[in-house]
Amino acid sequence: MFNPRSEEIFLQAKPFESRAVRLIQGVVQEIEVERTSQRGLVGNIVMGRVSRILPGMQAAFIDAGFARTGFLHIADVWQARHDAQGHYIDTARPIEKVLYEGQQLLVQVLKDPIGSKGARLSTQLSIAGRLLVYMPYDARPAFDENGEPLPGPRVGISQRIEEHEAREHLRARIVGLLDPQEHGQFIARTQAEDATDEAIANDIRYLKQRWEAIRAGSNGAAPGTTLYTELNLAQRVLRDWVGDKTIRVLVEDPYKVDGLKQFASQYMPEVMERIENFTGERPLFELHNIEQEIEGALKRRVDLKSGGYLIIDPTEALTIIDVNTGGYVSGRSFEDTVFKTNLEAAHTIARQLRLRNLGGIILVDFIDMHEESHQKQVHDELEQALLDDRVRVRISGFSSLGLVELTRKRTRDSLAYQMLHACPSCEGDGRVKTSQTVCYEILRELSRMARQFNPSEFKVLAAPDIIERFLEEDASFLNQLIDELGKPISLSVEGQYPPGGYDIVLL
């Protein structure tokens, strides 16, 4: 039977780059890019060394072999919640009582370095499998909903499994497969709900083997040594994206197909039959217009089908999304036009967050709505649309200014950060000086240089629009300055100069 929510995953693997997209009913919902020379660090476990402790911030800088020292906050130090004997304590100890400069310890990358910020690190290590996540250092006692301690090893359940009976049944199954004296914690991922006991047991065995290899490799390891590397993009896609609704994984690389099937046979045999090799004459992404989707996800403006549009402006601190009606006019009233535009925008915003991998604080400026019922419906629509997001998203209600605030967990760089860089002409501002502004700047600079130096002649090298303005609109001002200085000023067009670029040569 056809599933209206059926999903497809397309993978394009090249020696220099791998790209993956997730589609629902043929519409791209998620894009991820991994370049061979710029593989992310998130999930890697490395040997670090404490280089500096900041008691005032309750944090430490860690030398982990990266270009910049990593940042470790007390909230991410598992040792702070344990005494010298390894017993859990309710109140965290201050960081200066837990760590010391020069100390070596295993750390895991929570967030890649972004801009001027170093990597965010944690000593609370976790290793992800297909069905479970293993946290070897988590020894906190587990309690039920009534506050009573739970017997056996600590097992957590994904929040996406909402039904109480299903959660408790899955917890009991996993506990039954673990050694009663097991240390640490296992967290069941969403896929574990329908997995067999054999598959869960295989995942437990795999995760413990990986942990034992990390422990063995850490003995005598120097700071900066990588002891565990997160899976590559293609493997992560199989592990994290493939679910019951996935009808196929189409791969544009016969060699990659063989490798993925080998990987799947070991960790997720039920997926093997859905991995297919794409053999079309045209490139896979071009055939399904995915290249256009990627280009669109890099643009500032996103058009809505109704005629409205979004403006998406990421900044270092937050992302601002502005909703506009554009050319859309409803046949009933302006309030109805605004309401329908905002409803459509809610779905598009949720999709754009996934496509662009936008994280952190996100402010949405919907068009003002006077009816509270309309505000509630738009808020509910946005909340429902965000349920498809694999990343944790929290949403607030409308503020007094009509803004909706979202927070979306940020781990890897956004798509734009990976694929774009600041314009060298405007330095990322998105605007450049007008030719008139630059011409007047040159005139002032010529006057200043004439007082400071005593050249026989000045030569102005500038972009074509600057020279054109000096020869036309501002010719009188230039001639007036020549008479004032009593020295010739020649002009020369430099076609390679960026907008607003110029040089003044003293002869």
BADOMI-333457 format. One record per residue (C-alpha): residue number from 1; residue in one letter; x, z, y. Coordinates in steps of 0.001 Angstrom, whole numbers, plus 500000, padded with zeros to 6 digits. Layout:
     n   res        x        z        y
   NUM     A        X        Z        Y
...
//
This chain:
     n   res        x        z        y
     1     M   500000   500000   500000
     2     F   501267   499161   503486
     3     N   502319   502203   505487
     4     P   501462   501758   509196
     5     R   504401   504012   510015
     6     S   506825   502187   507726
     7     E   510417   502147   508915
     8     E   513342   499772   508535
     9     I   517012   500400   509213
    10     F   519403   497610   510179
    11     L   523166   498032   509975
    12     Q   525740   495664   511430
    13     A   529287   496560   510421
    14     K   532382   494937   511903
    15     P   536030   496045   511644
    16     F   535961   497097   515304
    17     E   532421   498472   515578
    18     S   529360   499558   513613
    19     R   525817   499512   515004
    20     A   522616   500872   513519
    21     V   518986   500638   514612
    22     R   515811   502271   513314
    23     L   512582   500285   513622
    24     I   508952   501324   513207
    25     Q   506629   498367   512660
    26     G   509375   496083   513941
    27     V   509886   497999   517216
    28     V   513344   499481   517814
    29     Q   513144   503270   518156
    30     E   516753   504349   517919
    31     I   520172   502790   518461
    32     E   523539   504203   517530
    33     V   526947   502631   518139
    34     E   530265   503759   516674
    35     R   533493   502046   517652
    36     T   536450   502312   515323
    37     S   538828   503293   518118
    38     Q   536384   505819   519610
    39     R   534827   507651   516687
    40     G   533124   510827   517839
    41     L   534436   514273   516966
    42     V   531096   516042   516441
    43     G   531026   517799   513071
    44     N   534795   517691   512536
    45     I   536441   520949   511471
    46     V   539965   521475   512790
    47     M   542548   524234   512946
    48     G   542595   525583   516502
    49     R   544708   528036   518447
    50     V   543444   530318   521218
    51     S   545261   529259   524406
    52     R   543384   531396   526932
    53     I   540651   534056   526951
    54     L   538228   534390   529879
    55     P   536556   537851   529665
    56     G   534510   537195   532818
    57     M   532855   534154   531173
    58     Q   532975   535614   527663
    59     A   534644   532414   526529
    60     A   537980   531039   525391
    61     F   539893   527778   525654
    62     I   541070   526447   522302
    63     D   543925   524051   521641
    64     A   542539   521846   518864
    65     G   544824   518846   519273
    66     F   542519   516989   521683
    67     A   543447   515560   525092
    68     R   541774   518581   526745
    69     T   541386   522112   525453
    70     G   538038   522849   523868
    71     F   535547   525464   525090
    72     L   534400   528307   522838
    73     H   531657   530663   524059
    74     I   531035   534106   522591
    75     A   527605   532935   521353
    76     D   529411   530485   519035
    77     V   531892   533034   517620
    78     W   530558   534335   514304
    79     Q   533239   537049   514185
    80     A   531633   538718   517219
    81     R   528635   539677   515076
    82     H   530683   541193   512250
    83     D   532805   544323   512021
    84     A   536305   544558   510530
    85     Q   534789   544842   507038
    86     G   532692   541731   507500
    87     H   529354   543552   507846
    88     Y   526757   542175   510236
    89     I   526208   544140   513459
    90     D   523285   543870   515883
    91     T   525268   543891   519136
    92     A   527967   541274   519655
    93     R   531460   542555   520441
    94     P   533091   541218   523655
    95     I   535312   538203   523143
    96     E   538492   540030   524189
    97     K   537882   542430   521257
    98     V   537441   539574   518797
    99     L   540053   536948   519726
   100     Y   543581   537066   521101
   101     E   545843   534432   522645
   102     G   547889   532565   520056
   103     Q   545397   533311   517270
   104     Q   544709   530464   514826
   105     L   541185   529914   513571
   106     L   538959   527199   512156
   107     V   536651   525609   514716
   108     Q   534010   522907   514536
   109     V   533145   520408   517264
   110     L   529577   520868   518532
   111     K   529791   518384   521417
   112     D   532236   515582   522134
   113     P   534347   515743   525301
   114     I   532253   514189   528092
   115     G   533737   513227   531444
   116     S   535983   516044   532632
   117     K   534555   518530   530134
   118     G   536420   519416   526948
   119     A   534784   519577   523523
   120     R   532296   522403   522873
   121     L   533500   524329   519813
   122     S   532152   526911   517386
   123     T   533624   529121   514675
   124     Q   530198   529166   512996
   125     L   531037   526316   510649
   126     S   528415   524137   508990
   127     I   528670   521306   506484
   128     A   525733   518910   506183
   129     G   524610   517418   502917
   130     R   521733   515140   502080
   131     L   519204   517945   501574
   132     L   520924   521124   502756
   133     V   523269   522413   505410
   134     Y   525787   525057   504321
   135     M   527030   527715   506739
   136     P   529727   529605   504816
   137     Y   530253   532330   507443
   138     D   526624   533215   508149
   139     A   526092   536604   506527
   140     R   523162   537816   508604
   141     P   520439   539580   506614
   142     A   517279   537524   506119
   143     F   513824   538974   506808
   144     D   510292   537775   506115
   145     E   507537   537497   508718
   146     N   506718   541212   508314
   147     G   510300   542263   508993
   148     E   511044   543103   505343
   149     P   514480   542050   503958
   150     L   514357   539034   501654
   151     P   516041   539314   498241
   152     G   518868   537007   497167
   153     P   521029   534639   499252
   154     R   520025   533764   502815
   155     V   518045   530489   502959
   156     G   516595   528910   506096
   157     I   513957   526171   506239
   158     S   513720   523286   508717
   159     Q   511178   523888   511480
   160     R   509709   520462   510763
   161     I   508280   521887   507520
   162     E   505404   523742   509175
   163     E   503093   524837   506355
   164     H   503812   528461   505400
   165     E   503190   528031   501664
   166     A   505432   524948   501506
   167     R   508223   526802   503330
   168     E   508067   529823   501029
   169     H   507847   527661   497911
   170     L   510912   525663   498932
   171     R   512806   528834   499841
   172     A   512063   530337   496422
   173     R   513226   527158   494639
   174     I   516562   527109   496494
   175     V   517150   530835   495999
   176     G   516559   530323   492289
   177     L   519343   527712   492172
   178     L   521902   529918   493954
   179     D   524177   532645   492678
   180     P   522612   536020   493678
   181     Q   525984   537018   495131
   182     E   526260   533821   497184
   183     H   527830   534245   500622
   184     G   526775   532405   503739
   185     Q   523526   530579   504329
   186     F   521872   527371   503156
   187     I   519388   525620   505450
   188     A   516935   523197   503877
   189     R   516533   519890   505713
   190     T   513180   518106   505870
   191     Q   514094   515800   502951
   192     A   514470   518827   500654
   193     E   510714   519444   500555
   194     D   510080   516585   498113
   195     A   513453   516700   496303
   196     T   513830   517698   492667
   197     D   515644   520875   491620
   198     E   518397   518699   490162
   199     A   518945   516919   493481
   200     I   519069   520234   495352
   201     A   521519   521663   492810
   202     N   523741   518587   493216
   203     D   523714   519077   496977
   204     I   524659   522750   496612
   205     R   527558   521809   494318
   206     Y   528756   519078   496697
   207     L   528684   521376   499739
   208     K   530573   524169   497990
   209     Q   533218   521714   496794
   210     R   533695   520478   500348
   211     W   534035   524048   501617
   212     E   536594   524971   498972
   213     A   538643   521886   499926
   214     I   538522   522940   503603
   215     R   539633   526477   502773
   216     A   542493   525238   500622
   217     G   543640   522804   503301
   218     S   543564   525480   506015
   219     N   546341   527498   504374
   220     G   549427   526926   506511
   221     A   547739   524186   508579
   222     A   549141   523662   512085
   223     P   546881   523704   515176
   224     G   545212   520316   515622
   225     T   545027   519585   511883
   226     T   541685   517994   510961
   227     L   540376   519537   507738
   228     Y   536939   517945   507592
   229     T   535745   514688   509144
   230     E   532095   513865   509660
   231     L   530770   510835   507772
   232     N   531012   507403   509363
   233     L   527978   505839   511032
   234     A   526719   503931   507995
   235     Q   526935   507018   505764
   236     R   525280   509243   508394
   237     V   522433   506754   508682
   238     L   521760   506995   504946
   239     R   521963   510775   505077
   240     D   519959   511401   508262
   241     W   517660   508424   508881
   242     V   516406   507328   505462
   243     G   513147   509011   504471
   244     D   510011   508356   502468
   245     K   508755   505887   505087
   246     T   511953   503817   504983
   247     I   511155   500597   503136
   248     R   514644   499054   503327
   249     V   518166   499398   504706
   250     L   519363   495908   505654
   251     V   523140   495572   505977
   252     E   525000   492615   507466
   253     D   528171   492990   505397
   254     P   528426   492507   501588
   255     Y   531482   494779   501349
   256     K   529754   497529   503301
   257     V   526730   497217   501008
   258     D   528898   497935   497983
   259     G   530447   500967   499662
   260     L   527092   502331   500758
   261     K   525593   501882   497302
   262     Q   528544   503772   495827
   263     F   528013   506543   498376
   264     A   524275   506582   497677
   265     S   524758   506691   493909
   266     Q   526686   509946   494307
   267     Y   524513   511745   496858
   268     M   521135   509981   497119
   269     P   520475   507701   494119
   270     E   516810   507255   495109
   271     V   517967   505227   498142
   272     M   520096   502696   496226
   273     E   517282   500231   495527
   274     R   516400   500061   499225
   275     I   519901   498982   500340
   276     E   519928   495198   500783
   277     N   522522   492664   501900
   278     F   521463   490408   504780
   279     T   522376   486764   504126
   280     G   520691   484872   506979
   281     E   522437   482115   508925
   282     R   521927   483800   512302
   283     P   523296   487302   513027
   284     L   520888   490065   511994
   285     F   520603   491652   515443
   286     E   520107   488299   517154
   287     L   517412   487236   514691
   288     H   515306   490329   515428
   289     N   515974   490369   519206
   290     I   517874   493642   518912
   291     E   520621   492412   521238
   292     Q   517972   492158   523969
   293     E   516835   495714   523215
   294     I   520391   497004   523601
   295     E   520783   495137   526887
   296     G   517495   496599   528088
   297     A   518577   500114   527151
   298     L   521523   499767   529536
   299     K   519417   498818   532553
   300     R   518158   501173   535220
   301     R   514650   499683   535336
   302     V   512265   499582   532375
   303     D   509116   497477   532775
   304     L   505807   498649   531323
   305     K   503368   496198   529762
   306     S   500703   497111   532322
   307     G   502910   496032   535242
   308     G   504242   499473   536111
   309     Y   507864   500442   535581
   310     L   510307   503317   535116
   311     I   513532   503986   536994
   312     I   516032   505954   534900
   313     D   518944   507540   536759
   314     P   521388   509637   534688
   315     T   523632   512000   536674
   316     E   526305   514426   535512
   317     A   523918   517393   535712
   318     L   520612   515839   534628
   319     T   518612   512638   534174
   320     I   515775   511685   536515
   321     I   512959   509374   535399
   322     D   510599   508036   538056
   323     V   507268   506422   537128
   324     N   505825   503694   539393
   325     T   502591   501670   539250
   326     G   504306   498439   540327
   327     G   501835   495582   540296
   328     Y   499305   497269   537999
   329     V   495822   497798   539436
   330     S   492973   499084   537283
   331     G   489494   497746   537803
   332     R   487897   501185   538324
   333     S   489866   503314   540818
   334     F   493348   504204   541987
   335     E   493178   507513   540055
   336     D   492361   505543   536912
   337     T   495316   503199   537584
   338     V   497651   506172   537967
   339     F   496332   507868   534814
   340     K   496690   504784   532609
   341     T   500180   504033   533959
   342     N   501294   507602   533253
   343     L   499879   507475   529711
   344     E   501815   504299   528945
   345     A   504920   505752   530604
   346     A   504767   508843   528367
   347     H   505230   506713   525220
   348     T   507919   504570   526824
   349     I   509846   507619   528070
   350     A   509937   509170   524590
   351     R   511251   505902   523155
   352     Q   513824   505429   525921
   353     L   515238   508920   525338
   354     R   515932   507956   521723
   355     L   517222   504459   522516
   356     R   519625   505674   525202
   357     N   520432   508988   523475
   358     L   519854   510856   526727
   359     G   520477   514595   526514
   360     G   520562   517736   528616
   361     I   518004   518356   531360
   362     I   515562   515504   532024
   363     L   513118   515523   534950
   364     V   510135   513163   534798
   365     D   508379   512358   538060
   366     F   504998   511038   536954
   367     I   502750   509479   539586
   368     D   500677   512234   541240
   369     M   497396   512945   539456
   370     H   494697   515018   541148
   371     E   492646   515809   538036
   372     E   494025   518588   535811
   373     S   492435   516978   532747
   374     H   494533   513858   533362
   375     Q   497701   515943   533693
   376     K   496949   517680   530394
   377     Q   496290   514405   528567
   378     V   499542   512852   529851
   379     H   501486   515993   528905
   380     D   499930   516022   525407
   381     E   500641   512295   525006
   382     L   504309   512823   525895
   383     E   504558   515815   523580
   384     Q   503033   513823   520709
   385     A   505337   510842   521347
   386     L   508377   513128   521186
   387     L   507523   514251   517645
   388     D   509299   511144   516286
   389     D   512585   512358   517792
   390     R   515114   513641   515251
   391     V   516838   515600   518023
   392     R   515340   518887   519234
   393     V   513326   518395   522453
   394     R   511605   521067   524513
   395     I   509017   520223   527152
   396     S   507525   522230   530007
   397     G   504186   521747   531737
   398     F   503694   520104   535118
   399     S   505389   521990   537933
   400     S   503835   522596   541352
   401     L   505683   519477   542517
   402     G   504187   517366   539718
   403     L   507421   517200   537686
   404     V   507770   517620   533923
   405     E   511028   519109   532686
   406     L   512481   518272   529265
   407     T   515579   519501   527525
   408     R   516981   517338   524743
   409     K   519885   518481   522610
   410     R   523035   516550   523479
   411     T   525691   516009   520803
   412     R   527144   512522   521150
   413     D   527682   510377   524230
   414     S   524735   508415   525558
   415     L   524554   504667   524885
   416     A   525398   503907   528526
   417     Y   528420   506223   528489
   418     Q   529732   504408   525407
   419     M   529138   500874   526654
   420     L   529417   501009   530453
   421     H   531866   502244   533062
   422     A   531580   502848   536787
   423     C   531744   499741   538979
   424     P   535210   499600   540588
   425     S   533684   498308   543825
   426     C   531069   501016   544374
   427     E   532752   503637   542131
   428     G   529482   504355   540398
   429     D   527373   504861   543541
   430     G   525359   501710   542959
   431     R   525808   500653   546585
   432     V   528563   499040   548669
   433     K   529153   498877   552424
   434     T   527541   495979   554269
   435     S   529802   493235   555608
   436     Q   528915   494405   559140
   437     T   530083   497953   558358
   438     V   533355   496667   556894
   439     C   534003   494336   559863
   440     Y   533640   497200   562335
   441     E   535876   499352   560123
   442     I   538556   496620   560243
   443     L   538293   496382   564045
   444     R   538822   500125   564397
   445     E   541744   500024   561952
   446     L   543400   497172   563901
   447     S   543161   499223   567105
   448     R   544652   502251   565396
   449     M   547544   500309   563835
   450     A   548330   498595   567172
   451     R   548876   502007   568770
   452     Q   550967   503306   565866
   453     F   553092   500218   565211
   454     N   554317   497275   567276
   455     P   553850   494145   565137
   456     S   554027   490642   566555
   457     E   550878   489572   564679
   458     F   548089   490919   562440
   459     K   546741   489188   559332
   460     V   543418   490251   557795
   461     L   542877   489480   554091
   462     A   539262   490053   553010
   463     A   536389   488991   550770
   464     P   534557   485772   551786
   465     D   531510   487532   553318
   466     I   533768   489608   555616
   467     I   535688   486580   556906
   468     E   532456   484628   557356
   469     R   531005   487362   559544
   470     F   534182   487491   561686
   471     L   533868   483745   562250
   472     E   530182   483896   563166
   473     E   528201   487021   564171
   474     D   531210   489189   565067
   475     A   533502   486454   566465
   476     S   533053   487731   570034
   477     F   534153   491261   569080
   478     L   537237   489929   567287
   479     N   538226   487737   570257
   480     Q   537695   490671   572612
   481     L   540114   492784   570521
   482     I   542697   489943   570478
   483     D   542599   489851   574297
   484     E   542837   493646   574480
   485     L   545850   493881   572127
   486     G   547550   490752   573452
   487     K   548528   489774   569909
   488     P   547123   487167   567490
   489     I   544902   488173   564564
   490     S   544645   485633   561746
   491     L   542041   485652   558954
   492     S   542480   484732   555292
   493     V   539833   484538   552571
   494     E   540674   486273   549265
   495     G   538122   485260   546661
   496     Q   539305   487841   544125
   497     Y   538642   490785   546426
   498     P   535609   492949   545523
   499     P   532719   493318   548005
   500     G   533966   495244   551015
   501     G   537622   494861   550000
   502     Y   540258   494032   552583
   503     D   543918   494429   553542
   504     I   545683   494274   556926
   505     V   549198   492817   556970
   506     L   551593   493504   559869
   507     L   553829   490519   560714
//
